[in-house]
């Protein structure tokens, strides 16, 4: 499964609330599409960057949610 770690500007994990919490995806494409749709909501909850994982393997990131 693919999933995103959400981080603050210092690289500390940020726990998000509601429907954004704990999302898992069957493919990298699904995970990337999801973050593209909700990055604004994540930023509103204090997320500055995301890191993509496949299981325990870090794929890439941190990727900033800011311009």
CHARMM internal coordinates of N, CA and C (Angstrom, degrees):
IC EDIT
DIST 1 N 1 CA 1.4498
DIST 1 CA 1 C 1.5300
ANGL 1 N 1 CA 1 C 110.13
DIST 1 C 2 N 1.2947
ANGL 1 CA 1 C 2 N 114.66
DIHE 1 N 1 CA 1 C 2 N 148.86
DIST 2 N 2 CA 1.4612
ANGL 1 C 2 N 2 CA 123.01
DIHE 1 CA 1 C 2 N 2 CA 179.04
DIST 2 CA 2 C 1.5247
ANGL 2 N 2 CA 2 C 108.63
DIHE 1 C 2 N 2 CA 2 C -102.90
DIST 2 C 3 N 1.3315
ANGL 2 CA 2 C 3 N 116.36
DIHE 2 N 2 CA 2 C 3 N 143.62
DIST 3 N 3 CA 1.4543
ANGL 2 C 3 N 3 CA 120.25
DIHE 2 CA 2 C 3 N 3 CA -180.00
DIST 3 CA 3 C 1.5248
ANGL 3 N 3 CA 3 C 109.84
DIHE 2 C 3 N 3 CA 3 C -156.82
DIST 3 C 4 N 1.3286
ANGL 3 CA 3 C 4 N 114.41
DIHE 3 N 3 CA 3 C 4 N 161.67
DIST 4 N 4 CA 1.4593
ANGL 3 C 4 N 4 CA 121.66
DIHE 3 CA 3 C 4 N 4 CA -179.67
DIST 4 CA 4 C 1.5202
ANGL 4 N 4 CA 4 C 110.33
DIHE 3 C 4 N 4 CA 4 C -109.52
DIST 4 C 5 N 1.3195
ANGL 4 CA 4 C 5 N 116.03
DIHE 4 N 4 CA 4 C 5 N 134.45
DIST 5 N 5 CA 1.4699
ANGL 4 C 5 N 5 CA 121.71
DIHE 4 CA 4 C 5 N 5 CA 166.64
DIST 5 CA 5 C 1.5227
ANGL 5 N 5 CA 5 C 105.61
DIHE 4 C 5 N 5 CA 5 C -91.46
DIST 5 C 6 N 1.3131
ANGL 5 CA 5 C 6 N 117.35
DIHE 5 N 5 CA 5 C 6 N 130.14
DIST 6 N 6 CA 1.4549
ANGL 5 C 6 N 6 CA 122.23
DIHE 5 CA 5 C 6 N 6 CA -179.81
DIST 6 CA 6 C 1.5263
ANGL 6 N 6 CA 6 C 108.41
DIHE 5 C 6 N 6 CA 6 C -102.17
DIST 6 C 7 N 1.3445
ANGL 6 CA 6 C 7 N 116.51
DIHE 6 N 6 CA 6 C 7 N 133.95
DIST 7 N 7 CA 1.4562
ANGL 6 C 7 N 7 CA 120.77
DIHE 6 CA 6 C 7 N 7 CA -172.65
DIST 7 CA 7 C 1.5289
ANGL 7 N 7 CA 7 C 111.72
DIHE 6 C 7 N 7 CA 7 C -132.39
DIST 7 C 8 N 1.3362
ANGL 7 CA 7 C 8 N 114.84
DIHE 7 N 7 CA 7 C 8 N 156.13
DIST 8 N 8 CA 1.4579
ANGL 7 C 8 N 8 CA 120.46
DIHE 7 CA 7 C 8 N 8 CA 171.32
DIST 8 CA 8 C 1.5266
ANGL 8 N 8 CA 8 C 108.30
DIHE 7 C 8 N 8 CA 8 C -88.07
DIST 8 C 9 N 1.3296
ANGL 8 CA 8 C 9 N 117.31
DIHE 8 N 8 CA 8 C 9 N -176.92
DIST 9 N 9 CA 1.4664
ANGL 8 C 9 N 9 CA 120.87
DIHE 8 CA 8 C 9 N 9 CA -175.36
DIST 9 CA 9 C 1.5200
ANGL 9 N 9 CA 9 C 113.23
DIHE 8 C 9 N 9 CA 9 C -64.80
DIST 9 C 10 N 1.3364
ANGL 9 CA 9 C 10 N 117.56
DIHE 9 N 9 CA 9 C 10 N -18.95
DIST 10 N 10 CA 1.4614
ANGL 9 C 10 N 10 CA 121.66
DIHE 9 CA 9 C 10 N 10 CA 179.50
DIST 10 CA 10 C 1.5278
ANGL 10 N 10 CA 10 C 112.94
DIHE 9 C 10 N 10 CA 10 C -95.40
DIST 10 C 11 N 1.3320
ANGL 10 CA 10 C 11 N 117.01
DIHE 10 N 10 CA 10 C 11 N 2.06
DIST 11 N 11 CA 1.4527
ANGL 10 C 11 N 11 CA 120.57
DIHE 10 CA 10 C 11 N 11 CA 179.61
DIST 11 CA 11 C 1.5152
ANGL 11 N 11 CA 11 C 114.74
DIHE 10 C 11 N 11 CA 11 C 87.41
DIST 11 C 12 N 1.3166
ANGL 11 CA 11 C 12 N 116.95
DIHE 11 N 11 CA 11 C 12 N 7.86
DIST 12 N 12 CA 1.4658
ANGL 11 C 12 N 12 CA 120.96
DIHE 11 CA 11 C 12 N 12 CA 176.83
DIST 12 CA 12 C 1.5236
ANGL 12 N 12 CA 12 C 109.31
DIHE 11 C 12 N 12 CA 12 C -81.59
DIST 12 C 13 N 1.3073
ANGL 12 CA 12 C 13 N 116.09
DIHE 12 N 12 CA 12 C 13 N 143.12
DIST 13 N 13 CA 1.4575
ANGL 12 C 13 N 13 CA 119.71
DIHE 12 CA 12 C 13 N 13 CA -179.97
DIST 13 CA 13 C 1.5220
ANGL 13 N 13 CA 13 C 111.18
DIHE 12 C 13 N 13 CA 13 C -66.99
DIST 13 C 14 N 1.3413
ANGL 13 CA 13 C 14 N 115.22
DIHE 13 N 13 CA 13 C 14 N 136.96
DIST 14 N 14 CA 1.4628
ANGL 13 C 14 N 14 CA 122.49
DIHE 13 CA 13 C 14 N 14 CA 177.14
DIST 14 CA 14 C 1.5174
ANGL 14 N 14 CA 14 C 107.35
DIHE 13 C 14 N 14 CA 14 C -110.77
DIST 14 C 15 N 1.3232
ANGL 14 CA 14 C 15 N 116.73
DIHE 14 N 14 CA 14 C 15 N 129.11
DIST 15 N 15 CA 1.4556
ANGL 14 C 15 N 15 CA 121.32
DIHE 14 CA 14 C 15 N 15 CA 176.10
DIST 15 CA 15 C 1.5179
ANGL 15 N 15 CA 15 C 108.45
DIHE 14 C 15 N 15 CA 15 C -88.68
DIST 15 C 16 N 1.3230
ANGL 15 CA 15 C 16 N 115.89
DIHE 15 N 15 CA 15 C 16 N 121.33
DIST 16 N 16 CA 1.4597
ANGL 15 C 16 N 16 CA 120.08
DIHE 15 CA 15 C 16 N 16 CA 179.00
DIST 16 CA 16 C 1.5213
ANGL 16 N 16 CA 16 C 109.84
DIHE 15 C 16 N 16 CA 16 C -96.34
DIST 16 C 17 N 1.3213
ANGL 16 CA 16 C 17 N 115.29
DIHE 16 N 16 CA 16 C 17 N 156.04
DIST 17 N 17 CA 1.4631
ANGL 16 C 17 N 17 CA 121.21
DIHE 16 CA 16 C 17 N 17 CA -175.52
DIST 17 CA 17 C 1.5202
ANGL 17 N 17 CA 17 C 111.41
DIHE 16 C 17 N 17 CA 17 C -106.49
DIST 17 C 18 N 1.3096
ANGL 17 CA 17 C 18 N 114.54
DIHE 17 N 17 CA 17 C 18 N 166.23
DIST 18 N 18 CA 1.4630
ANGL 17 C 18 N 18 CA 121.81
DIHE 17 CA 17 C 18 N 18 CA 172.86
DIST 18 CA 18 C 1.5153
ANGL 18 N 18 CA 18 C 113.74
DIHE 17 C 18 N 18 CA 18 C 70.57
DIST 18 C 19 N 1.3189
ANGL 18 CA 18 C 19 N 114.89
DIHE 18 N 18 CA 18 C 19 N -146.38
DIST 19 N 19 CA 1.4635
ANGL 18 C 19 N 19 CA 121.62
DIHE 18 CA 18 C 19 N 19 CA -175.31
DIST 19 CA 19 C 1.5244
ANGL 19 N 19 CA 19 C 113.15
DIHE 18 C 19 N 19 CA 19 C -67.56
DIST 19 C 20 N 1.3216
ANGL 19 CA 19 C 20 N 118.00
DIHE 19 N 19 CA 19 C 20 N -14.63
DIST 20 N 20 CA 1.4582
ANGL 19 C 20 N 20 CA 121.37
DIHE 19 CA 19 C 20 N 20 CA -179.21
DIST 20 CA 20 C 1.5255
ANGL 20 N 20 CA 20 C 112.40
DIHE 19 C 20 N 20 CA 20 C -81.32
DIST 20 C 21 N 1.3110
ANGL 20 CA 20 C 21 N 117.48
DIHE 20 N 20 CA 20 C 21 N -17.19
DIST 21 N 21 CA 1.4600
ANGL 20 C 21 N 21 CA 122.03
DIHE 20 CA 20 C 21 N 21 CA -175.24
DIST 21 CA 21 C 1.5226
ANGL 21 N 21 CA 21 C 112.29
DIHE 20 C 21 N 21 CA 21 C -75.63
DIST 21 C 22 N 1.3227
ANGL 21 CA 21 C 22 N 115.53
DIHE 21 N 21 CA 21 C 22 N 133.79
DIST 22 N 22 CA 1.4543
ANGL 21 C 22 N 22 CA 121.44
DIHE 21 CA 21 C 22 N 22 CA 169.87
DIST 22 CA 22 C 1.5131
ANGL 22 N 22 CA 22 C 116.95
DIHE 21 C 22 N 22 CA 22 C 67.38
DIST 22 C 23 N 1.3104
ANGL 22 CA 22 C 23 N 118.04
DIHE 22 N 22 CA 22 C 23 N 22.63
DIST 23 N 23 CA 1.4701
ANGL 22 C 23 N 23 CA 120.25
DIHE 22 CA 22 C 23 N 23 CA -179.94
DIST 23 CA 23 C 1.5317
ANGL 23 N 23 CA 23 C 110.61
DIHE 22 C 23 N 23 CA 23 C -65.60
DIST 23 C 24 N 1.3197
ANGL 23 CA 23 C 24 N 116.34
DIHE 23 N 23 CA 23 C 24 N 136.15
DIST 24 N 24 CA 1.4697
ANGL 23 C 24 N 24 CA 123.80
DIHE 23 CA 23 C 24 N 24 CA 175.32
DIST 24 CA 24 C 1.5227
ANGL 24 N 24 CA 24 C 107.79
DIHE 23 C 24 N 24 CA 24 C -125.75
DIST 24 C 25 N 1.3298
ANGL 24 CA 24 C 25 N 116.39
DIHE 24 N 24 CA 24 C 25 N 148.77
DIST 25 N 25 CA 1.4587
ANGL 24 C 25 N 25 CA 120.79
DIHE 24 CA 24 C 25 N 25 CA -173.27
DIST 25 CA 25 C 1.5241
ANGL 25 N 25 CA 25 C 110.58
DIHE 24 C 25 N 25 CA 25 C -133.53
DIST 25 C 26 N 1.3413
ANGL 25 CA 25 C 26 N 117.66
DIHE 25 N 25 CA 25 C 26 N 147.22
DIST 26 N 26 CA 1.4611
ANGL 25 C 26 N 26 CA 121.00
DIHE 25 CA 25 C 26 N 26 CA -179.04
DIST 26 CA 26 C 1.5280
ANGL 26 N 26 CA 26 C 113.71
DIHE 25 C 26 N 26 CA 26 C -76.98
DIST 26 C 27 N 1.3482
ANGL 26 CA 26 C 27 N 117.59
DIHE 26 N 26 CA 26 C 27 N -16.12
DIST 27 N 27 CA 1.4652
ANGL 26 C 27 N 27 CA 119.53
DIHE 26 CA 26 C 27 N 27 CA -178.27
DIST 27 CA 27 C 1.5243
ANGL 27 N 27 CA 27 C 110.53
DIHE 26 C 27 N 27 CA 27 C -147.08
DIST 27 C 28 N 1.3272
ANGL 27 CA 27 C 28 N 115.58
DIHE 27 N 27 CA 27 C 28 N 161.64
DIST 28 N 28 CA 1.4534
ANGL 27 C 28 N 28 CA 121.07
DIHE 27 CA 27 C 28 N 28 CA 176.66
DIST 28 CA 28 C 1.5205
ANGL 28 N 28 CA 28 C 110.17
DIHE 27 C 28 N 28 CA 28 C -62.44
DIST 28 C 29 N 1.3001
ANGL 28 CA 28 C 29 N 117.00
DIHE 28 N 28 CA 28 C 29 N -41.12
DIST 29 N 29 CA 1.4566
ANGL 28 C 29 N 29 CA 121.97
DIHE 28 CA 28 C 29 N 29 CA 179.64
DIST 29 CA 29 C 1.5266
ANGL 29 N 29 CA 29 C 111.57
DIHE 28 C 29 N 29 CA 29 C -59.31
DIST 29 C 30 N 1.3215
ANGL 29 CA 29 C 30 N 117.10
DIHE 29 N 29 CA 29 C 30 N -44.03
DIST 30 N 30 CA 1.4667
ANGL 29 C 30 N 30 CA 120.93
DIHE 29 CA 29 C 30 N 30 CA 178.42
DIST 30 CA 30 C 1.5243
ANGL 30 N 30 CA 30 C 110.78
DIHE 29 C 30 N 30 CA 30 C -63.17
DIST 30 C 31 N 1.3265
ANGL 30 CA 30 C 31 N 117.13
DIHE 30 N 30 CA 30 C 31 N -41.67
DIST 31 N 31 CA 1.4611
ANGL 30 C 31 N 31 CA 121.03
DIHE 30 CA 30 C 31 N 31 CA 179.67
DIST 31 CA 31 C 1.5242
ANGL 31 N 31 CA 31 C 110.82
DIHE 30 C 31 N 31 CA 31 C -64.24
DIST 31 C 32 N 1.3213
ANGL 31 CA 31 C 32 N 116.72
DIHE 31 N 31 CA 31 C 32 N -43.79
DIST 32 N 32 CA 1.4592
ANGL 31 C 32 N 32 CA 120.81
DIHE 31 CA 31 C 32 N 32 CA -178.91
DIST 32 CA 32 C 1.5334
ANGL 32 N 32 CA 32 C 111.30
DIHE 31 C 32 N 32 CA 32 C -68.15
DIST 32 C 33 N 1.3085
ANGL 32 CA 32 C 33 N 117.53
DIHE 32 N 32 CA 32 C 33 N -37.69
DIST 33 N 33 CA 1.4630
ANGL 32 C 33 N 33 CA 120.61
DIHE 32 CA 32 C 33 N 33 CA 176.87
DIST 33 CA 33 C 1.5220
ANGL 33 N 33 CA 33 C 110.49
DIHE 32 C 33 N 33 CA 33 C -63.23
DIST 33 C 34 N 1.3229
ANGL 33 CA 33 C 34 N 116.09
DIHE 33 N 33 CA 33 C 34 N -43.96
DIST 34 N 34 CA 1.4588
ANGL 33 C 34 N 34 CA 120.94
DIHE 33 CA 33 C 34 N 34 CA -179.38
DIST 34 CA 34 C 1.5180
ANGL 34 N 34 CA 34 C 111.30
DIHE 33 C 34 N 34 CA 34 C -60.45
DIST 34 C 35 N 1.3321
ANGL 34 CA 34 C 35 N 117.49
DIHE 34 N 34 CA 34 C 35 N -48.93
DIST 35 N 35 CA 1.4672
ANGL 34 C 35 N 35 CA 119.50
DIHE 34 CA 34 C 35 N 35 CA -177.51
DIST 35 CA 35 C 1.5310
ANGL 35 N 35 CA 35 C 110.49
DIHE 34 C 35 N 35 CA 35 C -64.97
DIST 35 C 36 N 1.3282
ANGL 35 CA 35 C 36 N 116.80
DIHE 35 N 35 CA 35 C 36 N -31.50
DIST 36 N 36 CA 1.4497
ANGL 35 C 36 N 36 CA 120.28
DIHE 35 CA 35 C 36 N 36 CA 176.03
DIST 36 CA 36 C 1.5169
ANGL 36 N 36 CA 36 C 112.85
DIHE 35 C 36 N 36 CA 36 C -65.78
DIST 36 C 37 N 1.3133
ANGL 36 CA 36 C 37 N 116.60
DIHE 36 N 36 CA 36 C 37 N -29.31
DIST 37 N 37 CA 1.4646
ANGL 36 C 37 N 37 CA 121.59
DIHE 36 CA 36 C 37 N 37 CA -179.88
DIST 37 CA 37 C 1.5269
ANGL 37 N 37 CA 37 C 112.94
DIHE 36 C 37 N 37 CA 37 C -83.35
DIST 37 C 38 N 1.3278
ANGL 37 CA 37 C 38 N 117.83
DIHE 37 N 37 CA 37 C 38 N -30.38
DIST 38 N 38 CA 1.4708
ANGL 37 C 38 N 38 CA 120.30
DIHE 37 CA 37 C 38 N 38 CA -171.41
DIST 38 CA 38 C 1.5213
ANGL 38 N 38 CA 38 C 114.34
DIHE 37 C 38 N 38 CA 38 C -115.63
DIST 38 C 39 N 1.3383
ANGL 38 CA 38 C 39 N 118.39
DIHE 38 N 38 CA 38 C 39 N 9.01
DIST 39 N 39 CA 1.4652
ANGL 38 C 39 N 39 CA 118.60
DIHE 38 CA 38 C 39 N 39 CA -175.12
DIST 39 CA 39 C 1.5296
ANGL 39 N 39 CA 39 C 112.33
DIHE 38 C 39 N 39 CA 39 C -58.92
DIST 39 C 40 N 1.3218
ANGL 39 CA 39 C 40 N 117.97
DIHE 39 N 39 CA 39 C 40 N -33.70
DIST 40 N 40 CA 1.4620
ANGL 39 C 40 N 40 CA 120.56
DIHE 39 CA 39 C 40 N 40 CA 178.01
DIST 40 CA 40 C 1.5188
ANGL 40 N 40 CA 40 C 112.45
DIHE 39 C 40 N 40 CA 40 C -64.45
DIST 40 C 41 N 1.3171
ANGL 40 CA 40 C 41 N 116.30
DIHE 40 N 40 CA 40 C 41 N -41.30
DIST 41 N 41 CA 1.4644
ANGL 40 C 41 N 41 CA 121.26
DIHE 40 CA 40 C 41 N 41 CA 177.89
DIST 41 CA 41 C 1.5236
ANGL 41 N 41 CA 41 C 111.01
DIHE 40 C 41 N 41 CA 41 C -66.75
DIST 41 C 42 N 1.3351
ANGL 41 CA 41 C 42 N 115.69
DIHE 41 N 41 CA 41 C 42 N -38.50
DIST 42 N 42 CA 1.4665
ANGL 41 C 42 N 42 CA 119.59
DIHE 41 CA 41 C 42 N 42 CA 177.17
DIST 42 CA 42 C 1.5254
ANGL 42 N 42 CA 42 C 110.20
DIHE 41 C 42 N 42 CA 42 C -62.62
DIST 42 C 43 N 1.3270
ANGL 42 CA 42 C 43 N 116.43
DIHE 42 N 42 CA 42 C 43 N -45.72
DIST 43 N 43 CA 1.4649
ANGL 42 C 43 N 43 CA 121.04
DIHE 42 CA 42 C 43 N 43 CA 179.87
DIST 43 CA 43 C 1.5315
ANGL 43 N 43 CA 43 C 110.80
DIHE 42 C 43 N 43 CA 43 C -60.16
DIST 43 C 44 N 1.3259
ANGL 43 CA 43 C 44 N 117.44
DIHE 43 N 43 CA 43 C 44 N -37.97
DIST 44 N 44 CA 1.4703
ANGL 43 C 44 N 44 CA 121.40
DIHE 43 CA 43 C 44 N 44 CA 178.04
DIST 44 CA 44 C 1.5253
ANGL 44 N 44 CA 44 C 111.94
DIHE 43 C 44 N 44 CA 44 C -62.94
DIST 44 C 45 N 1.3333
ANGL 44 CA 44 C 45 N 116.80
DIHE 44 N 44 CA 44 C 45 N -25.38
DIST 45 N 45 CA 1.4645
ANGL 44 C 45 N 45 CA 121.44
DIHE 44 CA 44 C 45 N 45 CA 179.57
DIST 45 CA 45 C 1.5308
ANGL 45 N 45 CA 45 C 111.93
DIHE 44 C 45 N 45 CA 45 C -93.25
DIST 45 C 46 N 1.3401
ANGL 45 CA 45 C 46 N 117.14
DIHE 45 N 45 CA 45 C 46 N 11.02
DIST 46 N 46 CA 1.4566
ANGL 45 C 46 N 46 CA 120.38
DIHE 45 CA 45 C 46 N 46 CA 175.47
DIST 46 CA 46 C 1.5131
ANGL 46 N 46 CA 46 C 115.48
DIHE 45 C 46 N 46 CA 46 C 94.06
DIST 46 C 47 N 1.3286
ANGL 46 CA 46 C 47 N 117.29
DIHE 46 N 46 CA 46 C 47 N 9.94
DIST 47 N 47 CA 1.4661
ANGL 46 C 47 N 47 CA 120.56
DIHE 46 CA 46 C 47 N 47 CA 178.70
DIST 47 CA 47 C 1.5258
ANGL 47 N 47 CA 47 C 108.37
DIHE 46 C 47 N 47 CA 47 C -84.46
DIST 47 C 48 N 1.3312
ANGL 47 CA 47 C 48 N 116.26
DIHE 47 N 47 CA 47 C 48 N 128.75
DIST 48 N 48 CA 1.4580
ANGL 47 C 48 N 48 CA 121.89
DIHE 47 CA 47 C 48 N 48 CA 177.74
DIST 48 CA 48 C 1.5229
ANGL 48 N 48 CA 48 C 112.41
DIHE 47 C 48 N 48 CA 48 C -103.16
DIST 48 C 49 N 1.3377
ANGL 48 CA 48 C 49 N 116.75
DIHE 48 N 48 CA 48 C 49 N -26.22
DIST 49 N 49 CA 1.4604
ANGL 48 C 49 N 49 CA 120.70
DIHE 48 CA 48 C 49 N 49 CA -176.70
DIST 49 CA 49 C 1.5264
ANGL 49 N 49 CA 49 C 109.34
DIHE 48 C 49 N 49 CA 49 C -153.43
DIST 49 C 50 N 1.3326
ANGL 49 CA 49 C 50 N 114.99
DIHE 49 N 49 CA 49 C 50 N 160.71
DIST 50 N 50 CA 1.4665
ANGL 49 C 50 N 50 CA 120.90
DIHE 49 CA 49 C 50 N 50 CA 176.70
DIST 50 CA 50 C 1.5273
ANGL 50 N 50 CA 50 C 109.25
DIHE 49 C 50 N 50 CA 50 C -130.07
DIST 50 C 51 N 1.3238
ANGL 50 CA 50 C 51 N 114.76
DIHE 50 N 50 CA 50 C 51 N 151.91
DIST 51 N 51 CA 1.4633
ANGL 50 C 51 N 51 CA 122.34
DIHE 50 CA 50 C 51 N 51 CA 177.59
DIST 51 CA 51 C 1.5282
ANGL 51 N 51 CA 51 C 106.70
DIHE 50 C 51 N 51 CA 51 C -127.29
DIST 51 C 52 N 1.3291
ANGL 51 CA 51 C 52 N 116.61
DIHE 51 N 51 CA 51 C 52 N 129.04
DIST 52 N 52 CA 1.4680
ANGL 51 C 52 N 52 CA 121.19
DIHE 51 CA 51 C 52 N 52 CA -178.32
DIST 52 CA 52 C 1.5230
ANGL 52 N 52 CA 52 C 110.81
DIHE 51 C 52 N 52 CA 52 C -91.34
DIST 52 C 53 N 1.3391
ANGL 52 CA 52 C 53 N 115.65
DIHE 52 N 52 CA 52 C 53 N 133.09
DIST 53 N 53 CA 1.4597
ANGL 52 C 53 N 53 CA 122.92
DIHE 52 CA 52 C 53 N 53 CA 176.92
DIST 53 CA 53 C 1.5223
ANGL 53 N 53 CA 53 C 109.82
DIHE 52 C 53 N 53 CA 53 C -124.44
DIST 53 C 54 N 1.3265
ANGL 53 CA 53 C 54 N 114.73
DIHE 53 N 53 CA 53 C 54 N 146.71
DIST 54 N 54 CA 1.4646
ANGL 53 C 54 N 54 CA 122.01
DIHE 53 CA 53 C 54 N 54 CA 165.88
DIST 54 CA 54 C 1.5146
ANGL 54 N 54 CA 54 C 104.82
DIHE 53 C 54 N 54 CA 54 C -113.79
DIST 54 C 55 N 1.3257
ANGL 54 CA 54 C 55 N 115.73
DIHE 54 N 54 CA 54 C 55 N 105.25
DIST 55 N 55 CA 1.4599
ANGL 54 C 55 N 55 CA 119.74
DIHE 54 CA 54 C 55 N 55 CA -172.31
DIST 55 CA 55 C 1.5180
ANGL 55 N 55 CA 55 C 108.82
DIHE 54 C 55 N 55 CA 55 C 63.79
DIST 55 C 56 N 1.3285
ANGL 55 CA 55 C 56 N 116.83
DIHE 55 N 55 CA 55 C 56 N -120.68
DIST 56 N 56 CA 1.4620
ANGL 55 C 56 N 56 CA 121.64
DIHE 55 CA 55 C 56 N 56 CA 178.59
DIST 56 CA 56 C 1.5306
ANGL 56 N 56 CA 56 C 112.10
DIHE 55 C 56 N 56 CA 56 C -97.28
DIST 56 C 57 N 1.3301
ANGL 56 CA 56 C 57 N 117.37
DIHE 56 N 56 CA 56 C 57 N -4.44
DIST 57 N 57 CA 1.4746
ANGL 56 C 57 N 57 CA 121.67
DIHE 56 CA 56 C 57 N 57 CA -176.63
DIST 57 CA 57 C 1.5206
ANGL 57 N 57 CA 57 C 110.66
DIHE 56 C 57 N 57 CA 57 C -87.14
DIST 57 C 58 N 1.3268
ANGL 57 CA 57 C 58 N 114.43
DIHE 57 N 57 CA 57 C 58 N 123.51
DIST 58 N 58 CA 1.4692
ANGL 57 C 58 N 58 CA 120.22
DIHE 57 CA 57 C 58 N 58 CA 175.95
DIST 58 CA 58 C 1.5189
ANGL 58 N 58 CA 58 C 108.26
DIHE 57 C 58 N 58 CA 58 C -74.64
DIST 58 C 59 N 1.3336
ANGL 58 CA 58 C 59 N 116.96
DIHE 58 N 58 CA 58 C 59 N 123.45
DIST 59 N 59 CA 1.4563
ANGL 58 C 59 N 59 CA 122.01
DIHE 58 CA 58 C 59 N 59 CA -177.66
DIST 59 CA 59 C 1.5219
ANGL 59 N 59 CA 59 C 110.33
DIHE 58 C 59 N 59 CA 59 C -92.25
DIST 59 C 60 N 1.3312
ANGL 59 CA 59 C 60 N 117.13
DIHE 59 N 59 CA 59 C 60 N -51.69
DIST 60 N 60 CA 1.4604
ANGL 59 C 60 N 60 CA 121.07
DIHE 59 CA 59 C 60 N 60 CA 174.07
DIST 60 CA 60 C 1.5165
ANGL 60 N 60 CA 60 C 110.89
DIHE 59 C 60 N 60 CA 60 C -164.39
DIST 60 C 61 N 1.3181
ANGL 60 CA 60 C 61 N 114.44
DIHE 60 N 60 CA 60 C 61 N 166.86
DIST 61 N 61 CA 1.4443
ANGL 60 C 61 N 61 CA 122.09
DIHE 60 CA 60 C 61 N 61 CA 179.31
DIST 61 CA 61 C 1.5066
ANGL 61 N 61 CA 61 C 110.08
DIHE 60 C 61 N 61 CA 61 C 118.88
DIST 61 C 62 N 1.2848
ANGL 61 CA 61 C 62 N 116.91
DIHE 61 N 61 CA 61 C 62 N 170.78
DIST 62 N 62 CA 1.4465
ANGL 61 C 62 N 62 CA 126.33
DIHE 61 CA 61 C 62 N 62 CA 12.15
DIST 62 CA 62 C 1.5297
ANGL 62 N 62 CA 62 C 112.78
DIHE 61 C 62 N 62 CA 62 C -75.62
DIST 62 C 63 N 1.3208
ANGL 62 CA 62 C 63 N 114.62
DIHE 62 N 62 CA 62 C 63 N 144.59
DIST 63 N 63 CA 1.4597
ANGL 62 C 63 N 63 CA 122.97
DIHE 62 CA 62 C 63 N 63 CA 177.56
DIST 63 CA 63 C 1.5384
ANGL 63 N 63 CA 63 C 106.65
DIHE 62 C 63 N 63 CA 63 C -116.47
DIST 63 C 64 N 1.3195
ANGL 63 CA 63 C 64 N 115.79
DIHE 63 N 63 CA 63 C 64 N 120.66
DIST 64 N 64 CA 1.4632
ANGL 63 C 64 N 64 CA 121.08
DIHE 63 CA 63 C 64 N 64 CA -177.75
DIST 64 CA 64 C 1.5175
ANGL 64 N 64 CA 64 C 111.34
DIHE 63 C 64 N 64 CA 64 C -65.43
DIST 64 C 65 N 1.3148
ANGL 64 CA 64 C 65 N 115.99
DIHE 64 N 64 CA 64 C 65 N 146.29
DIST 65 N 65 CA 1.4609
ANGL 64 C 65 N 65 CA 121.98
DIHE 64 CA 64 C 65 N 65 CA 174.11
DIST 65 CA 65 C 1.5283
ANGL 65 N 65 CA 65 C 111.31
DIHE 64 C 65 N 65 CA 65 C -95.99
DIST 65 C 66 N 1.3266
ANGL 65 CA 65 C 66 N 116.26
DIHE 65 N 65 CA 65 C 66 N 2.58
DIST 66 N 66 CA 1.4580
ANGL 65 C 66 N 66 CA 121.68
DIHE 65 CA 65 C 66 N 66 CA -178.04
DIST 66 CA 66 C 1.5232
ANGL 66 N 66 CA 66 C 110.43
DIHE 65 C 66 N 66 CA 66 C -104.80
DIST 66 C 67 N 1.3477
ANGL 66 CA 66 C 67 N 116.12
DIHE 66 N 66 CA 66 C 67 N 152.42
DIST 67 N 67 CA 1.4809
ANGL 66 C 67 N 67 CA 119.40
DIHE 66 CA 66 C 67 N 67 CA 178.69
DIST 67 CA 67 C 1.5204
ANGL 67 N 67 CA 67 C 112.98
DIHE 66 C 67 N 67 CA 67 C -63.98
END
COOR INIT
IC SEED 1 N 1 CA 1 C
IC BUILD
